[in-house]
Amino acid sequence: MSGMTADEMMALARELYPICRSITGDGVRATLDLISDHIPLERHEVASGTPVLDWTVPREWNIRDAWIKDASGKRLVDFAASNLHVVNYSAPLPAQRMSLDALEAHLHSLEDRPDVVPYRTTYYDENWGFCLTHRQRESLEAGEYEVCIDSTLEDGALSYGELLIAGESPEEVLISVHVCHPSLANDNLSGIAVATAFAKALRAQPRRLSYRFVFAPGTIGAITWLARNRDAAERVRHGLTLVCIGNDEGLRYKRSLAGDAPIDRAVEAVLESSGELCEVRDFHPYGYDERQYNSPGFRIPMGSLSRGLHGEFPEYHTSADDLSFIQPQRLAGALETLLEIASVLDSNRHFRSLAPFGEPQLGRRGLYCAMGGETNPADLSIALLWTLQLADGEHDLLAVAERSGLDFELVARAAALLEKHDLLEALDHPSGDHAANESKN
């Protein structure tokens, strides 16, 4: 497997972990800089105030320091200790003293998990706040505290990175990853590391399909990309968001809105043959940026590959989502799965039989002899027959695998043999749904 090793993906996650990211600002730029050490990203800066679909690019937020000090000057809550201690996108707050009663309205903790710091944001609402453990919050005594948030919120730009890996076909697979969360390892340093490794691996080998990687802030970043890339969006036939993919659980897949798009069928075929305990769920319009791409005006068939599910693991959006929560072997397993999905998408084609009247004689063409090296030649024999039976130009190879119950790889091998012996003709639909591609041509 080419690309990056498990240790190299973990090393990238470790480099990214301390950075205070948000939906705009220098944290996103620093993140894109580190990704660019591995793959050649094209960088984009979109000015604050730019209309993007029904949204507007917000002002740029940056932060230098923040604290809550007691009467002795001791920092009780300190941004320097963890960037989760400040509500992300907090408006500037000059150093001032205030009572605990006044401060309480701006404090966030988790009563049911008293030893972790929650992650909170105040995007699109000029406010400020601090996050701390509930145990620490309960220890605060009545009195005055010095409070300061040394941040800026001013006109600037939204940053995102993009990489197009051109294949033989202009049809594209879109891989979208959010890069806005601060020190949260699974959400989404795991997605960033795996996507970077996936891109690096794809660049090292020829591909039929083209691949486009977008590293952008959540929601507003995807919306900005869609607003600026309508032509590119028209070329996307398959897509995945990569999120929360490094924790110690089996892979999970959320289908596209269509539910039976080629990307859904390809992912499910790979997961089914993996032998790993996996879960597949139908689309739901809450989660990550798959909902932007699947929206009515675009209808890009975008699924989501993850391990931990949005809001369903206790470490989610807390300080417990640290580097110890993600596992190198889980990152490597996700990369291997993505490369298998890419192989299925590349191989999935529609074929038309060149001998459609009755079953062609396979024996005189040496096809039965070609099975001699197979572990289970009977399976290949059945794959040959199923492929011939469904070679009507309407069924793709995924349909053959689904109907026959055979592994896709075996079906693809059978199709290659039949094509080599001039029994099948490959149609010009190398990626996905035949009817959908016809409608786009």
C-alpha positions in Angstrom: 0.0 0.0 0.0 1.5 3.3 -1.1 0.8 6.7 0.4 1.7 7.1 4.1 2.3 4.6 6.8 0.2 4.4 10.0 3.0 6.1 11.9 3.3 8.9 9.3 -0.4 9.6 9.6 -0.2 9.7 13.3 2.8 12.0 13.1 0.8 14.4 10.9 -2.1 14.3 13.5 0.4 15.1 16.2 1.7 18.1 14.3 -1.8 19.4 13.7 -3.1 18.8 17.2 -1.9 22.0 19.0 -3.2 24.4 16.3 -6.3 26.4 17.2 -8.4 26.1 14.1 -11.7 27.8 13.4 -13.9 28.4 10.3 -11.5 31.3 9.3 -8.1 32.5 10.4 -4.4 31.6 10.7 -5.2 28.2 12.3 -6.7 27.0 9.0 -3.8 28.4 7.0 -1.3 26.6 9.3 -3.2 23.4 8.9 -3.1 23.7 5.1 0.6 24.4 5.3 1.2 21.1 7.1 -0.9 19.2 4.7 1.0 20.8 1.8 4.2 19.2 3.1 2.7 15.9 1.8 0.5 16.8 -1.2 0.5 19.9 -3.5 -2.6 21.8 -2.4 -3.9 24.7 -4.4 -4.8 27.4 -1.8 -7.8 29.7 -2.0 -8.6 32.8 0.0 -12.2 34.1 -0.2 -12.7 37.6 1.2 -15.0 38.3 4.1 -18.4 39.6 3.0 -18.4 37.5 -0.2 -21.9 36.1 -1.0 -21.8 32.3 -1.3 -25.1 30.8 -2.1 -27.5 31.8 0.7 -24.5 32.6 3.0 -21.8 35.3 3.4 -18.2 34.6 4.1 -17.8 35.7 7.8 -15.1 37.8 9.3 -11.7 36.3 10.1 -11.1 35.2 13.7 -7.7 34.9 15.3 -6.7 34.5 19.0 -3.4 35.0 20.8 -4.3 34.4 24.5 -7.2 34.2 27.0 -7.6 33.5 30.7 -9.6 33.6 33.9 -7.4 34.7 36.9 -8.3 34.6 40.5 -7.6 37.4 43.0 -3.9 36.3 43.3 -3.4 36.5 39.6 -3.2 32.7 39.1 -4.7 31.5 35.8 -7.5 29.1 36.6 -8.6 28.7 33.0 -5.8 29.2 30.4 -6.0 29.2 26.6 -2.3 28.4 26.6 -3.0 25.1 28.3 -5.7 24.0 25.9 -7.4 25.9 23.0 -10.6 24.2 24.0 -10.8 26.5 27.0 -12.1 29.3 24.9 -15.4 29.2 23.1 -14.3 29.1 19.5 -14.8 32.4 17.6 -15.2 34.4 20.9 -15.3 38.1 20.4 -12.4 40.2 21.8 -12.8 40.9 25.6 -10.3 43.4 27.0 -8.9 42.4 30.4 -11.5 43.3 33.1 -12.7 42.2 36.5 -16.2 40.7 37.0 -18.0 38.8 39.7 -18.5 35.0 39.5 -22.3 35.6 39.1 -21.6 37.7 35.9 -19.0 35.2 34.7 -21.3 32.2 35.1 -23.4 33.1 32.0 -20.3 32.7 29.9 -19.0 29.3 31.4 -19.6 25.9 29.8 -19.1 22.5 31.3 -20.6 19.0 31.3 -22.2 18.0 34.5 -22.5 14.4 33.5 -18.8 14.2 32.5 -17.2 16.4 35.2 -13.5 15.8 34.2 -13.6 16.8 30.5 -13.6 20.2 28.8 -16.4 20.6 26.2 -15.8 22.1 22.8 -18.2 25.0 22.1 -18.5 27.6 19.3 -20.2 31.0 18.8 -20.0 31.2 15.0 -22.3 33.9 13.4 -23.1 35.3 16.9 -20.8 37.8 18.5 -20.4 36.4 21.9 -17.7 35.1 24.2 -17.1 32.3 26.7 -14.9 29.8 28.4 -15.1 26.0 28.7 -13.8 24.1 31.7 -14.3 20.9 33.5 -17.4 20.8 35.7 -15.3 19.8 38.6 -13.2 22.9 38.1 -16.3 25.1 37.7 -17.8 23.9 41.0 -14.5 24.8 42.7 -14.8 28.5 41.8 -15.5 30.6 44.9 -17.6 33.7 45.0 -15.7 36.8 44.4 -14.1 38.7 41.5 -12.1 37.3 38.6 -10.0 38.8 35.9 -11.1 37.8 32.5 -9.5 38.4 29.1 -9.9 37.1 25.5 -7.1 38.5 23.3 -8.7 37.8 20.0 -9.5 39.7 16.8 -12.6 39.5 14.6 -12.2 41.6 11.5 -12.4 41.5 7.7 -10.0 39.0 6.2 -10.7 35.8 4.3 -11.9 32.2 4.5 -9.1 29.7 3.5 -9.5 26.3 1.9 -7.2 23.9 0.0 -7.9 21.8 -3.0 -6.1 19.1 -5.1 -7.2 17.6 -8.4 -5.6 14.4 -9.4 -6.4 14.0 -13.1 -7.3 10.5 -14.3 -8.1 9.2 -17.8 -11.7 10.3 -17.4 -12.9 13.8 -16.6 -15.5 12.3 -14.3 -14.6 13.0 -10.7 -14.7 11.5 -7.2 -14.9 14.2 -4.5 -13.3 13.7 -1.1 -14.2 16.4 1.3 -12.7 16.9 4.8 -13.5 19.6 7.3 -10.4 21.4 8.8 -12.1 23.8 11.3 -12.0 21.9 14.6 -9.2 22.8 17.1 -7.5 20.2 19.2 -9.9 17.3 18.5 -8.1 14.2 17.2 -10.8 12.0 15.9 -13.0 15.0 14.8 -11.2 15.6 12.5 -7.5 15.2 12.5 -8.1 11.5 11.7 -10.0 12.5 8.5 -7.3 15.0 7.5 -4.5 12.5 8.0 -6.3 9.7 6.1 -7.4 12.0 3.3 -3.9 13.3 2.9 -2.5 9.7 2.8 -5.2 8.7 0.3 -4.4 11.6 -2.0 -0.7 10.8 -1.8 -1.3 7.2 -2.7 -3.6 8.1 -5.7 -0.9 10.4 -7.1 1.5 7.5 -7.2 -0.6 5.3 -9.4 -2.6 5.7 -12.7 -6.4 6.0 -12.3 -9.3 5.9 -14.7 -11.3 8.4 -12.6 -10.2 11.9 -11.5 -10.1 12.7 -7.8 -10.7 16.1 -6.2 -9.8 16.6 -2.6 -11.2 19.6 -0.7 -9.9 20.6 2.7 -12.2 23.3 4.0 -13.9 24.6 7.1 -17.2 22.8 7.9 -20.5 24.0 6.4 -19.3 27.5 5.2 -16.2 26.0 3.5 -18.2 23.4 1.6 -20.8 26.0 0.7 -18.1 28.4 -0.5 -16.5 25.6 -2.6 -19.9 24.8 -4.2 -20.6 28.4 -4.9 -17.3 28.9 -6.7 -17.1 25.5 -8.5 -20.4 24.8 -10.1 -18.7 23.5 -13.3 -16.5 21.1 -11.2 -19.5 20.0 -9.2 -21.2 18.9 -12.5 -18.3 16.5 -13.1 -18.6 14.8 -9.7 -20.1 11.3 -10.0 -19.2 10.0 -6.5 -18.2 11.6 -3.2 -17.2 10.9 0.4 -16.7 13.0 3.5 -14.1 11.5 5.8 -14.8 12.1 9.5 -14.1 10.6 12.9 -12.3 7.7 11.3 -9.4 7.0 13.7 -11.0 5.6 16.9 -11.1 2.0 17.9 -14.3 0.9 16.2 -15.4 -0.7 13.0 -16.0 1.4 9.9 -19.4 3.0 9.5 -21.0 4.3 6.3 -23.8 6.8 5.9 -25.4 6.5 2.4 -25.9 9.4 0.0 -29.4 10.8 -0.2 -30.2 8.6 -3.1 -29.3 5.6 -1.0 -28.4 3.4 -4.0 -25.9 5.5 -5.9 -22.8 3.8 -7.3 -20.7 5.2 -4.3 -23.1 3.6 -1.9 -23.0 0.3 -3.7 -19.2 0.4 -4.0 -18.6 1.2 -0.4 -21.0 -1.5 0.8 -19.4 -4.1 -1.5 -16.0 -3.3 0.0 -17.2 -3.3 3.5 -19.1 -6.6 3.1 -16.1 -8.4 1.7 -13.7 -7.0 4.4 -14.8 -9.3 7.1 -14.7 -6.3 9.5 -17.7 -5.5 11.7 -19.2 -2.6 9.9 -22.5 -0.6 10.0 -24.4 1.0 7.2 -27.0 3.7 7.8 -29.3 5.6 5.5 -28.8 9.3 4.9 -29.9 11.8 7.5 -29.6 15.6 7.0 -27.6 16.1 10.2 -23.9 15.5 10.4 -21.2 16.8 8.2 -20.9 18.4 4.8 -22.5 15.5 2.9 -25.7 17.4 3.5 -24.4 20.4 1.5 -23.3 18.3 -1.5 -26.6 16.3 -1.5 -28.8 19.4 -1.4 -31.5 19.8 -4.1 -29.5 22.2 -6.4 -26.5 19.9 -6.6 -27.5 16.4 -5.7 -23.9 15.1 -5.7 -24.1 11.5 -4.5 -22.0 12.0 -1.3 -21.7 9.4 1.4 -19.8 9.6 4.6 -17.2 7.2 5.9 -16.4 7.2 9.6 -15.8 5.1 12.7 -17.3 7.2 15.5 -20.7 8.6 14.7 -21.6 12.3 14.9 -22.5 13.0 18.5 -22.7 9.3 19.5 -19.4 8.6 21.2 -18.8 10.1 24.6 -15.5 11.7 23.7 -17.2 13.7 20.9 -16.5 17.5 21.1 -14.6 17.2 24.4 -11.0 17.2 25.5 -11.2 13.4 25.7 -11.0 13.4 21.9 -7.2 13.6 22.2 -4.4 11.9 20.4 -4.7 8.8 22.6 -8.2 8.3 21.3 -7.1 7.6 17.7 -5.2 4.4 16.7 -2.6 4.2 14.0 -3.9 0.8 12.8 -7.4 2.3 12.4 -6.0 5.1 10.2 -4.2 2.5 8.1 -7.3 0.3 7.9 -9.3 3.3 6.7 -6.7 4.1 4.0 -6.7 0.5 2.8 -10.5 0.5 2.6 -10.5 3.8 0.6 -8.0 2.3 -1.9 -10.2 -0.7 -2.4 -13.2 1.6 -2.9 -11.2 3.5 -5.5 -10.4 0.2 -7.2 -14.1 -0.8 -7.4 -15.1 2.6 -8.8 -12.4 2.4 -11.4 -13.3 -1.1 -12.4 -17.1 -0.7 -12.3 -18.3 -0.5 -15.9 -21.2 -1.4 -18.1 -20.6 -4.1 -20.7 -22.5 -5.3 -23.7 -22.3 -8.9 -24.9 -20.8 -9.4 -28.3 -22.4 -12.9 -28.4 -25.8 -12.2 -26.9 -27.8 -15.0 -28.6 -27.4 -17.9 -26.2 -24.4 -18.8 -24.1 -21.1 -18.5 -25.9 -18.9 -21.6 -25.9 -16.3 -20.9 -23.2 -14.4 -24.2 -23.4 -13.2 -23.7 -27.0 -11.9 -20.3 -26.0 -9.8 -21.8 -23.2 -11.7 -19.9 -20.5 -12.4 -23.0 -18.4 -8.7 -23.8 -18.6 -7.9 -20.2 -17.4 -9.5 -21.1 -14.1 -6.8 -23.6 -13.3 -4.9 -21.3 -11.0 -8.0 -20.1 -9.1 -8.5 -21.0 -5.4 -12.1 -21.8 -6.3 -12.5 -22.2 -10.0 -16.2 -23.0 -9.6 -16.7 -19.4 -8.3 -15.0 -17.9 -11.4 -17.1 -20.1 -13.6 -20.3 -18.8 -12.0 -18.9 -15.2 -12.3 -18.3 -15.7 -16.0 -21.8 -16.9 -16.5 -23.4 -14.2 -14.4 -21.4 -11.5 -16.2 -22.4 -12.8 -19.6 -26.1 -13.1 -18.4 -26.2 -9.4 -17.4 -24.1 -8.0 -20.2 -26.9 -6.0 -21.7 -25.5 -2.5 -21.3 -27.8 -1.7 -18.5 -26.2 -3.6 -15.6 -22.8 -2.6 -14.3 -20.4 -5.0 -12.6 -21.6 -4.0 -9.2 -25.1 -5.1 -10.2 -23.6 -8.5 -11.3 -21.9 -8.8 -7.9 -25.1 -7.9 -6.1 -27.3 -10.2 -8.0 -24.8 -13.2 -7.9 -23.6 -12.7 -4.3 -20.0 -12.9 -5.5 -17.2 -10.6 -4.5 -16.8 -7.6 -6.9 -13.1 -8.4 -7.4 -14.0 -11.8 -8.8 -16.7 -10.4 -11.1 -14.3 -7.8 -12.4 -11.7 -10.5 -13.1 -14.4 -12.5 -15.0 -15.3 -9.4 -17.1 -11.6 -8.8 -17.9 -11.3 -12.4 -19.2 -14.4 -12.1 -21.3 -13.4 -8.8 -22.7 -9.9 -10.2 -23.6 -11.6 -13.0 -25.5 -13.9 -10.6 -27.4 -17.0 -11.7 -25.8 -17.8 -8.3 -24.1 -17.6 -4.7 -25.2 -17.0 -2.1 -22.5 -19.3 0.9 -22.9 -18.2 4.5 -22.2 -19.5 4.5 -18.6 -16.5 3.6 -16.6 -17.7 5.1 -13.4 -21.1 4.6 -12.0 -24.7 4.7 -13.0 -25.4 4.3 -16.7 -28.6 6.2 -16.8 -27.3 9.0 -14.7 -24.3 9.4 -17.0 -26.6 9.4 -20.1 -28.6 12.2 -18.6 -25.5 14.3 -18.0 -24.2 13.9 -21.6 
